[in-house]
Amino acid sequence: MMSAANGLRLFVLDDDESVNFTICAIARTAGFETLSATDARSFFARLDDFQPTHLVIDLQIPEVDGIETLKQLAGLSCECNLIISSGLEGRVLDAAARIAREKGLRLSGILPKPFSANELKKMLLQSRAETSPGALQSEQQQRSTAYTELSRAINQNEITPHFQPKIACGSGELVGFECLARWQHPSQGMIYPDAFIPLAERSGLIGPLSRVVFSQAMCWLSENFASPDVKLALNMSARLLAEADTPLWLVSQCHHYSIDPRQIILEVTETSSLENPELVLEYLTQLRIKGFSLSIDDFGVGYSSLTQLARLPFSEMKVDKSFVMTAPQSQESRKIVEAIVGLAHTLGLTVTAEGVEDAWTLGMLGDIGCDAAQGFYITRPMSGSAALQWARTRPQRGKQSGHSAGSA
């Protein structure tokens, strides 16, 4: 087999040998060295030796389907440019693409079958520049620099908690705060979590980052809100949940700051990848026994929410903001919110709605019996000192009068 001088290598996994032959032939005209396999066992056996820069993966592979293949690639921290190919309907392909992205794979595109040579060649050529030796080296340097910078920020306490209040929908009474991380960079200013939490997850820094932020937040709660009626919600990474010492650490922090564990709500995103579900079940059950509350976050947008709801000992459900924010304009969103509130109460859970941006929405939530709410209408996330000042001087906002949940 001739070696491509530019270092581009394509590995194709498709159970149809004629498809493999066609894709490889097209790729070679674009300057790729190629290899193919018709089953997952052979594919993974040769993956490390071939060291491809690009992959074309068919979703319908005997014995090991394409989704399982994507999961295995993610487990290997694969950084190849990935093209998903299949004759399945578009919604299935789109769902597979979301799974690939959520697992951190570098998705270059979707190639529905049948495809033309031009479509495939264009897709391959579009990603060539991204995988040239210079570009890959630059990307590796950037990742290394970002890791070093984030590690430094954690050690120097540049990442601190901000707090977004939660109020009772009916009375407007303060019921707690959600802790949200913010990075005050010395030269770039305020950096929000969507810019650094994914890096922390990938690099293994999410544990140290979470513990630094949680410890500061619990200290703030202990100093300012001794009442068990004011609760603090902490966003728990699936990776942190799977660490054996997490329950003991949380308990020790409560003891250290003289906090009743009943004041702490651990929020678990329902779309989180729970890589060790048995361990997570064990640890979360231990925490519930010790008094911590457990909330299923972003409810309604994940693919495994009902499964997790049935398996794990949740005490609260958070309605995803995508439904809450669109409720004033969308009857469908209102019905979904009402259904989630009803489901939660049927199961004996409390409900918090996030993303409340106007008085109408807060009133609607009160009408349907939602327990608590948070969002920009109430207030944005704030530093600890600002949140304390807000709590002392805030206007009382109760249930809005004259609201009808059926009105737009």
C-alpha positions as CSV (number, residue, x, y, z in Angstrom):
1,M,0.0,0.0,0.0
2,M,1.4,3.4,-0.9
3,S,1.9,5.9,1.9
4,A,0.4,9.3,1.6
5,A,3.1,11.9,1.8
6,N,0.8,14.3,3.7
7,G,0.1,11.9,6.5
8,L,-3.6,11.7,5.9
9,R,-5.0,8.3,6.6
10,L,-8.6,7.2,6.3
11,F,-10.0,4.1,8.1
12,V,-13.5,2.9,6.9
13,L,-15.8,0.6,8.9
14,D,-18.6,-0.8,6.8
15,D,-19.9,-4.3,6.5
16,D,-20.4,-3.9,2.8
17,E,-17.1,-4.6,1.0
18,S,-18.2,-2.8,-2.1
19,V,-18.9,0.4,-0.1
20,N,-15.5,0.1,1.6
21,F,-13.8,-0.2,-1.9
22,T,-15.7,2.8,-3.2
23,I,-15.0,5.1,-0.3
24,C,-11.3,4.1,-0.2
25,A,-11.0,4.7,-4.0
26,I,-12.5,8.2,-3.6
27,A,-10.3,9.0,-0.6
28,R,-7.1,8.0,-2.4
29,T,-7.9,10.6,-5.2
30,A,-8.0,13.2,-2.4
31,G,-4.5,12.2,-1.1
32,F,-5.4,9.8,1.6
33,E,-3.8,6.5,2.5
34,T,-6.7,4.1,3.2
35,L,-7.7,1.0,5.1
36,S,-11.1,-0.7,5.6
37,A,-12.7,-3.3,7.8
38,T,-16.1,-5.1,7.7
39,D,-16.5,-5.8,11.4
40,A,-15.7,-3.9,14.6
41,R,-13.4,-6.5,16.0
42,S,-11.0,-6.2,13.0
43,F,-11.4,-2.4,13.0
44,F,-10.3,-2.0,16.6
45,A,-7.6,-4.6,16.3
46,R,-5.9,-2.5,13.5
47,L,-6.9,1.0,14.7
48,D,-3.8,1.7,16.8
49,D,-1.3,0.5,14.3
50,F,-2.8,2.4,11.4
51,Q,-3.2,5.6,13.4
52,P,-5.8,7.2,11.1
53,T,-6.5,10.9,10.9
54,H,-10.1,10.3,9.5
55,L,-12.8,7.7,10.1
56,V,-15.9,6.8,8.1
57,I,-18.2,4.7,10.4
58,D,-21.4,3.0,9.3
59,L,-24.1,2.7,12.0
60,Q,-25.3,-0.7,11.0
61,I,-22.5,-3.2,11.8
62,P,-23.2,-6.8,12.7
63,E,-22.7,-7.7,16.4
64,V,-21.4,-4.3,17.4
65,D,-23.6,-1.5,16.1
66,G,-22.4,2.0,15.3
67,I,-23.4,3.6,18.6
68,E,-21.3,1.1,20.5
69,T,-18.5,1.8,18.2
70,L,-18.8,5.5,18.9
71,K,-18.7,4.8,22.6
72,Q,-15.6,2.7,22.3
73,L,-13.9,5.4,20.2
74,A,-14.8,8.0,22.9
75,G,-13.4,5.7,25.6
76,L,-10.1,5.6,23.6
77,S,-10.1,9.4,23.5
78,C,-10.1,9.2,19.7
79,E,-9.2,12.6,18.0
80,C,-9.8,11.5,14.4
81,N,-12.1,13.5,12.2
82,L,-15.3,11.3,12.1
83,I,-17.8,10.9,9.3
84,I,-21.0,9.0,10.2
85,S,-22.5,7.1,7.2
86,S,-25.7,5.1,7.0
87,G,-28.8,4.4,5.0
88,L,-31.0,5.0,8.0
89,E,-33.4,7.9,8.2
90,G,-32.2,11.4,8.9
91,R,-33.5,11.6,12.5
92,V,-31.5,8.5,13.4
93,L,-28.4,10.0,11.8
94,D,-29.0,13.3,13.6
95,A,-29.4,11.4,16.9
96,A,-26.1,9.5,16.3
97,A,-24.4,12.8,15.5
98,R,-25.5,14.3,18.8
99,I,-24.2,11.2,20.7
100,A,-20.9,11.6,19.0
101,R,-20.6,15.3,19.9
102,E,-21.7,14.7,23.5
103,K,-19.0,12.1,23.9
104,G,-16.4,14.5,22.7
105,L,-15.7,13.0,19.3
106,R,-14.7,15.3,16.5
107,L,-17.6,15.0,14.0
108,S,-16.8,16.2,10.5
109,G,-20.1,15.4,9.0
110,I,-22.9,13.0,8.2
111,L,-22.9,11.1,4.9
112,P,-26.3,9.6,4.1
113,K,-26.4,6.6,1.7
114,P,-26.5,6.6,-1.2
115,F,-23.9,9.3,-1.6
116,S,-22.0,10.8,-4.5
117,A,-18.2,10.8,-4.9
118,N,-18.3,14.6,-4.8
119,E,-20.1,14.7,-1.5
120,L,-17.6,12.4,0.2
121,K,-14.6,14.1,-1.4
122,K,-15.8,17.5,-0.4
123,M,-16.3,16.3,3.2
124,L,-12.8,14.9,3.3
125,L,-11.2,17.9,1.8
126,Q,-13.0,20.3,4.1
127,S,-11.3,18.7,7.1
128,R,-7.8,18.2,5.6
129,A,-6.4,21.5,6.8
130,E,-7.6,20.7,10.3
131,T,-5.5,17.5,10.4
132,S,-2.3,18.7,8.7
133,P,0.7,18.0,10.9
134,G,1.1,21.7,11.6
135,A,-2.5,22.2,12.6
136,L,-2.5,19.1,14.8
137,Q,0.7,20.2,16.6
138,S,-0.8,23.7,17.0
139,E,-4.0,22.2,18.5
140,Q,-2.1,20.0,20.8
141,Q,-0.1,23.1,22.0
142,Q,-3.3,25.0,22.5
143,R,-4.8,22.2,24.6
144,S,-1.6,21.9,26.7
145,T,-1.6,25.7,27.3
146,A,-5.3,25.7,28.2
147,Y,-4.8,22.8,30.6
148,T,-1.9,24.6,32.3
149,E,-3.8,27.9,32.5
150,L,-6.9,26.2,34.0
151,S,-4.8,24.3,36.5
152,R,-3.1,27.5,37.5
153,A,-6.5,29.3,37.9
154,I,-7.8,26.5,40.2
155,N,-4.7,26.6,42.4
156,Q,-4.8,30.4,42.6
157,N,-8.5,30.6,43.4
158,E,-9.4,32.5,40.3
159,I,-12.5,30.3,39.8
160,T,-15.1,31.2,42.4
161,P,-18.8,30.6,43.1
162,H,-21.5,32.9,42.0
163,F,-25.1,32.4,43.3
164,Q,-28.4,32.5,41.5
165,P,-31.4,32.8,43.9
166,K,-34.4,30.4,43.9
167,I,-37.7,31.6,45.1
168,A,-41.0,30.0,45.9
169,C,-43.4,30.4,42.9
170,G,-46.4,31.2,45.0
171,S,-45.1,33.4,47.8
172,G,-41.8,34.8,46.4
173,E,-40.0,33.7,49.5
174,L,-36.3,32.9,49.1
175,V,-35.7,29.2,49.2
176,G,-32.1,28.9,48.2
177,F,-29.3,29.5,45.7
178,E,-27.7,27.6,42.9
179,C,-23.9,27.7,42.9
180,L,-22.4,28.5,39.5
181,A,-18.6,28.7,38.8
182,R,-17.1,31.9,37.3
183,W,-13.4,32.4,36.2
184,Q,-12.1,35.8,36.9
185,H,-9.1,35.7,34.5
186,P,-6.4,38.3,35.2
187,S,-6.2,39.5,31.5
188,Q,-9.4,38.2,29.8
189,G,-11.8,39.2,32.5
190,M,-14.9,37.1,33.4
191,I,-15.0,33.7,31.7
192,Y,-18.3,31.7,31.9
193,P,-18.4,27.9,32.6
194,D,-19.3,26.8,29.1
195,A,-15.8,28.0,28.1
196,F,-13.9,26.0,30.7
197,I,-16.1,23.2,32.2
198,P,-15.7,21.0,29.1
199,L,-11.9,21.3,29.3
200,A,-12.0,20.5,33.0
201,E,-14.1,17.4,32.2
202,R,-11.8,16.2,29.4
203,S,-8.5,16.9,31.3
204,G,-9.4,15.4,34.7
205,L,-9.5,18.8,36.4
206,I,-13.2,18.8,37.1
207,G,-12.7,17.2,40.5
208,P,-10.2,19.7,41.9
209,L,-12.2,22.6,40.3
210,S,-15.5,21.4,41.8
211,R,-14.1,20.9,45.3
212,V,-12.5,24.4,45.3
213,V,-15.8,26.0,44.2
214,F,-18.0,23.9,46.5
215,S,-15.9,24.5,49.5
216,Q,-16.1,28.3,49.0
217,A,-19.8,28.1,48.4
218,M,-20.4,26.1,51.5
219,C,-18.3,28.5,53.6
220,W,-20.5,31.4,52.3
221,L,-23.7,29.5,53.1
222,S,-22.5,28.7,56.6
223,E,-21.6,32.3,57.3
224,N,-24.8,33.9,56.0
225,F,-27.7,31.4,56.0
226,A,-27.9,29.2,59.1
227,S,-31.6,28.4,58.4
228,P,-32.1,24.9,57.0
229,D,-34.9,26.5,54.9
230,V,-32.3,28.1,52.6
231,K,-30.7,25.5,50.5
232,L,-27.6,25.5,48.3
233,A,-27.6,23.6,45.0
234,L,-24.3,22.2,43.7
235,N,-23.8,21.0,40.1
236,M,-22.3,17.5,40.2
237,S,-20.2,16.2,37.3
238,A,-20.8,12.6,36.5
239,R,-17.0,12.1,36.8
240,L,-17.0,13.5,40.3
241,L,-19.9,11.4,41.2
242,A,-18.0,8.3,40.2
243,E,-15.1,9.0,42.6
244,A,-15.2,6.8,45.7
245,D,-14.2,9.6,48.1
246,T,-16.8,12.1,47.0
247,P,-19.5,11.2,49.5
248,L,-17.0,11.3,52.4
249,W,-15.6,14.6,51.2
250,L,-19.1,16.2,51.0
251,V,-19.9,15.0,54.5
252,S,-16.6,16.3,55.9
253,Q,-17.3,19.7,54.3
254,C,-20.7,19.9,56.0
255,H,-19.1,19.0,59.3
256,H,-16.3,21.5,58.8
257,Y,-18.7,24.4,58.0
258,S,-21.4,23.2,60.5
259,I,-23.9,22.8,57.6
260,D,-26.9,20.4,57.9
261,P,-26.6,18.1,54.8
262,R,-30.4,18.8,54.3
263,Q,-29.3,22.3,53.1
264,I,-27.4,20.9,50.2
265,I,-28.9,19.9,46.9
266,L,-26.8,17.9,44.5
267,E,-27.8,18.6,40.9
268,V,-27.1,15.8,38.4
269,T,-27.6,16.6,34.7
270,E,-29.8,14.0,33.2
271,T,-27.7,14.0,30.0
272,S,-24.6,13.3,32.0
273,S,-22.7,10.3,30.8
274,L,-22.8,8.1,33.9
275,E,-19.9,5.8,33.0
276,N,-20.2,3.7,36.3
277,P,-23.9,3.6,36.9
278,E,-23.6,1.0,39.7
279,L,-21.1,3.1,41.6
280,V,-23.1,6.3,41.1
281,L,-26.3,4.6,42.4
282,E,-24.3,3.4,45.5
283,Y,-22.8,6.8,46.2
284,L,-25.9,8.8,45.6
285,T,-27.9,6.5,47.8
286,Q,-25.3,6.9,50.6
287,L,-25.6,10.7,50.3
288,R,-29.4,10.6,50.4
289,I,-29.2,8.5,53.6
290,K,-27.0,11.2,55.1
291,G,-29.6,13.8,54.3
292,F,-28.4,15.4,51.1
293,S,-31.1,16.2,48.5
294,L,-30.7,15.0,44.9
295,S,-32.0,16.9,41.9
296,I,-32.3,15.7,38.3
297,D,-31.2,18.7,36.3
298,D,-32.3,19.9,32.8
299,F,-35.3,17.5,32.9
300,G,-36.9,16.9,29.5
301,V,-33.9,17.2,27.2
302,G,-32.0,14.0,27.8
303,Y,-32.3,10.6,26.3
304,S,-32.2,8.7,29.5
305,S,-34.2,10.9,31.9
306,L,-37.0,8.4,32.8
307,T,-34.5,5.6,33.3
308,Q,-32.4,7.7,35.7
309,L,-35.5,8.9,37.4
310,A,-36.5,5.3,38.1
311,R,-33.0,4.1,39.2
312,L,-31.7,7.0,41.3
313,P,-33.1,8.3,44.6
314,F,-34.0,11.8,43.4
315,S,-35.9,14.3,45.6
316,E,-36.2,17.2,43.2
317,M,-36.7,17.7,39.5
318,K,-35.5,20.8,37.5
319,V,-37.5,21.7,34.4
320,D,-35.1,22.6,31.6
321,K,-35.1,26.3,30.7
322,S,-35.7,25.6,27.0
323,F,-39.3,24.8,27.9
324,V,-39.7,27.5,30.5
325,M,-38.3,30.3,28.3
326,T,-40.6,29.4,25.4
327,A,-43.7,28.9,27.5
328,P,-45.2,32.4,26.9
329,Q,-45.2,31.8,23.1
330,S,-45.7,28.0,22.9
331,Q,-48.7,26.1,24.1
332,E,-46.7,22.9,23.6
333,S,-44.0,24.1,26.0
334,R,-46.6,25.1,28.6
335,K,-48.1,21.6,28.4
336,I,-44.7,20.0,28.8
337,V,-43.9,22.1,31.8
338,E,-47.3,21.3,33.4
339,A,-46.8,17.6,32.6
340,I,-43.3,17.6,34.2
341,V,-44.7,19.3,37.3
342,G,-47.5,16.8,37.6
343,L,-45.1,13.8,37.1
344,A,-42.7,15.1,39.8
345,H,-45.5,15.7,42.3
346,T,-47.0,12.2,41.6
347,L,-43.6,10.8,42.4
348,G,-43.3,12.9,45.6
349,L,-40.6,15.2,44.2
350,T,-40.4,19.0,44.5
351,V,-40.0,21.0,41.2
352,T,-37.8,23.9,40.3
353,A,-38.2,25.7,37.0
354,E,-35.1,27.5,35.6
355,G,-35.1,30.2,32.9
356,V,-37.8,32.4,34.2
357,E,-37.5,35.7,32.3
358,D,-40.8,37.5,32.9
359,A,-43.7,37.9,35.3
360,W,-46.1,36.0,33.1
361,T,-44.0,32.8,33.3
362,L,-43.6,33.1,37.1
363,G,-47.3,33.5,37.4
364,M,-48.0,30.5,35.2
365,L,-45.6,28.4,37.2
366,G,-47.4,29.3,40.4
367,D,-50.8,28.5,38.8
368,I,-49.7,25.0,37.9
369,G,-48.2,24.3,41.3
370,C,-44.5,24.5,40.5
371,D,-42.6,24.8,43.8
372,A,-39.6,27.1,43.0
373,A,-38.2,29.2,40.2
374,Q,-35.0,30.9,39.2
375,G,-34.0,33.0,36.2
376,F,-33.1,36.5,35.0
377,Y,-36.5,37.9,35.9
378,I,-35.7,37.1,39.6
379,T,-32.0,38.0,39.2
380,R,-28.9,36.9,37.4
381,P,-26.1,34.9,39.1
382,M,-24.1,37.2,41.5
383,S,-21.0,37.2,43.6
384,G,-21.4,36.1,47.2
385,S,-21.4,39.7,48.5
386,A,-23.9,40.8,45.8
387,A,-26.2,37.9,46.5
388,L,-26.2,38.6,50.2
389,Q,-27.1,42.2,49.5
390,W,-29.9,41.2,47.2
391,A,-31.3,38.8,49.8
392,R,-31.4,41.6,52.4
393,T,-32.9,44.3,50.2
394,R,-34.9,42.5,47.5
395,P,-38.5,43.3,46.6
396,Q,-41.0,40.6,47.4
397,R,-42.3,39.2,44.2
398,G,-45.2,36.9,44.8
399,K,-47.6,35.1,42.4
400,Q,-48.7,37.4,39.6
401,S,-52.4,38.4,39.8
402,G,-54.8,38.1,36.9
403,H,-52.8,35.4,35.1
404,S,-54.4,32.6,33.1
405,A,-52.2,29.6,32.2
406,G,-54.2,29.2,29.1
407,S,-53.5,32.7,27.7
408,A,-50.5,33.6,25.5
